[in-house]
């Protein structure tokens, strides 16, 4: 087995469990805060939002920093740092005595994260061109699926094993990722430049800045779209369902259907990106995702919503690997860690913003408007991608093909 394939297997597992570690606390956070001694319902809601969101805000800040460290010291050391650090910190959450200790640990969790950034940079630089799309597509399923299944996993562990065991079990999985990384991930890292450039200098050195900015915003929009329904999914299922006994299960299925679809479709769409061009897959996937959001506002049963969320996952699966492929092509290899770090920051901000914006839209305008506005944002993003990326890269391909014909 080629080294990059073995690395991909370990990185997929590590990305999956670190994503679960970021999101698994969401459904049980109010219960755990109450367990820690907070009784007032309003205070519980306020502290729950702060405790959940602080991790993603800190991750957005520190992801580029760890990306720079990956370019300087290598990607494997960053994988070991992030997996070991998160294993210890999440495990310690099971021993907290008050909510302020929990908030402090969630803050530290955001600081030490960076596993996904280092994995993306490692696989992007190791995989050969003919397999890069498939490799990045496969890797992306770990992060997407872990994030979407995390709340379901957290709720399951809490119900069957107790609240504190969520942190112990997740910490154990992360420690397993640390051991597997230490034993099986191989990297022949050679720093291209002994001088560490500042972020401003790196940005000035990057070619095709407008392409990269467009990809950053697209990454942000992908995660915002996925998480815009998180605050309202349970309430929406309650409105659609005549039975109340399985609301939690149906809500988990509706939210996780996109993750299941991503597992199925992302490697195939990544391979398709290698064949027909990543810009084409991005453009079509944004349009399909934008359209699929609209009928979700008109469903009559939870199962219709689950089916549409599954279709949405099939479309979104083509976005992450294709964006990563374009970033890899447009970024010099010595800067990939930092650039992927910034794109992961966009993703973390999308998670946080999507959760906040979705809840605000639902409370102000109604649940159906969450789907309409998210659809409009994705379609607007598709139009921007068409003019800023699609047309320009297609024109570039035509010029290269004409040049090759003339040379023959």
C-alpha positions, -999 to +999 in steps of 0.1 A: +000+000+000+014+035-009+023+056+021-003+082+013-031+056+013-020+043+047-018+079+060-052+086+046-068+057+066-053+069+098-061+106+091-097+097+082-102+080+116-085+109+134-105+135+116-137+116+123-131+113+160-118+149+164-149+162+146-171+141+170-151+156+199-159+191+187-197+185+183-207+156+205-216+178+235-243+198+216-274+179+225-265+172+262-248+205+270-279+220+288-282+188+308-245+188+318-246+224+328-276+217+350-257+187+364-229+212+373-253+232+395-270+258+373-308+257+378-321+289+361-334+280+326-324+313+310-289+311+324-285+275+312-294+286+277-270+315+278-241+294+291-249+265+267-245+289+237-212+303+251-198+269+260-206+254+225-195+284+204-163+293+222-146+261+209-153+270+172-143+307+177-110+297+192-105+271+165-110+297+138-084+319+154-058+292+160-062+271+129-040+294+107-014+295+134-012+257+135-012+257+097+019+279+098+035+255+124+027+226+101+046+243+072+075+250+095+078+217+115+059+192+095+023+179+095+028+147+116+039+167+147+008+188+144-014+156+142+003+143+174-001+176+192-038+180+183-049+144+190-030+141+223-041+176+235-078+171+227-077+136+243-065+150+276-087+181+275-119+163+266-112+136+291-108+162+318-142+177+310-157+146+328-141+158+360-153+194+360-169+207+392-186+238+378-196+254+345-166+278+344-141+250+344-161+235+315-160+267+296-122+270+302-116+235+289-138+241+258-117+272+252-085+251+254-100+225+231-104+252+205-068+264+210-052+230+205-073+218+176-058+217+141-059+179+133-080+184+102-058+212+089-027+191+092-044+161+077-056+180+047-021+195+041-004+161+045-027+142+021-028+171-004+010+172-007+015+134-007-012+121-030-004+120-067-024+143-090-045+114-105-057+104-071-058+138-052-095+144-057-105+109-045-081+112-015-093+146-004-129+136-010-125+105+012-107+126+039-135+152+039-161+126+048-144+121+081-148+157+091-183+162+078-196+129+091-180+134+125-195+168+128-230+157+118-230+124+137-213+139+168-246+152+184-262+118+177-232+099+193-232+123+223-269+117+229-266+080+226-237+078+250-254+101+275-286+080+274-269+046+278-237+053+298-242+087+315-232+123+309-196+121+322-188+090+301-193+111+269-160+128+277-142+097+288-152+077+257-145+105+233-111+112+250-103+075+246-110+075+209-088+106+205-060+089+224-064+059+200-060+084+171-028+097+187-014+061+190-023+052+155-008+084+142+024+079+161+028+043+148+015+044+112+016+079+097+048+085+078+061+119+065+093+128+048+091+165+056+116+190+041+110+226+049+113+246+017+126+278+033+144+282+066+129+318+069+094+317+084+073+342+064+047+363+081+010+359+071+011+392+052+042+381+033+026+347+025-005+364+012+016+387-010+035+357-024+003+338-033-008+337-069-044+338-079-056+356-048-092+362-061-096+324-067-084+316-031-107+343-016-137+328-035-128+293-021-126+306+014-161+321+012-174+289-004-160+269+025-178+293+049-210+290+030-209+251+029-207+248+067-232+277+072-257+259+051-252+226+068-255+241+103-282+267+097-309+241+105-292+228+137-311+252+161-345+245+146-344+208+134-360+194+166-388+220+167-394+214+129-396+176+134-421+182+163-443+202+139-442+176+112-447+145+134-479+133+150-460+111+174-439+126+202-421+094+214-394+094+188-387+131+183-351+128+194-344+099+171-360+115+141-342+147+147-309+129+149-316+110+117-326+143+099-294+160+110-272+130+103-286+121+069-263+145+052-233+129+069-243+095+056-247+108+021-213+124+023-197+091+032-212+076+000-207+104-024-176+124-015-149+099-027-168+095-060-173+132-066-136+138-056-126+113-083-150+131-107-132+164-099-100+148-111-115+139-144-137+169-154-123+197-133-130+208-097-145+241-107-173+223-126-182+201-096-182+231-073-205+251-095-231+223-101-230+212-064-237+247-052-267+250-076-281+215-066-276+222-029-293+256-032-323+241-050-327+212-026-331+236+004-363+250-011-386+219-009-374+213+027-397+242+037-428+225+023-424+189+036-453+172+053-436+145+072-402+139+090-393+112+065-396+136+035-373+160+054-348+132+060-348+122+024-342+157+012-314+161+038-298+130+023-300+145-012-284+176+002-256+156+016-249+141-018-245+176-033-225+190-005-202+160-006-188+173-039-179+207-025-153+202+002-129+179-018-133+201-049-125+233-030-094+216-015-083+204-049-084+239-063-066+254-033-039+227-037-035+236-074-034+273-068-011+273-037+027+267-037+034+236-016+054+255+010+023+275+019-003+247+019-005+243+057-012+280+062-037+283+034-056+251+045-055+265+080-073+296+069-099+276+050-106+255+081-111+288+100-137+297+074-154+263+081-154+268+119-168+303+115-195+288+092-205+263+119-208+290+145-225+315+122-249+290+108-261+279+142-266+315+153-281+328+121-305+299+117-319+304+152-323+341+147-341+337+113-364+311+127-374+332+157-378+364+137-394+352+104-403+316+109-387+282+102-395+281+065-374+312+060-343+294+073-345+272+042-353+300+018-325+323+029-299+295+030-309+285-005-305+321-017-271+323-002-259+291-018-273+302-052-256+336-049-224+318-041-228+297-072-232+328-094-200+343-078-181+310-084-193+310-120-178+344-128-147+343-105-136+307-109-156+286-134-153+309-165-117+318-158-104+283-153-123+270-183-108+297-204-074+288-191-079+251-200-089+261-235-058+282-239-036+254-226-052+229-250-048+252-280-011+257-271-006+219-269-023+214-303-001+241-319+031+225-304+021+191-319 
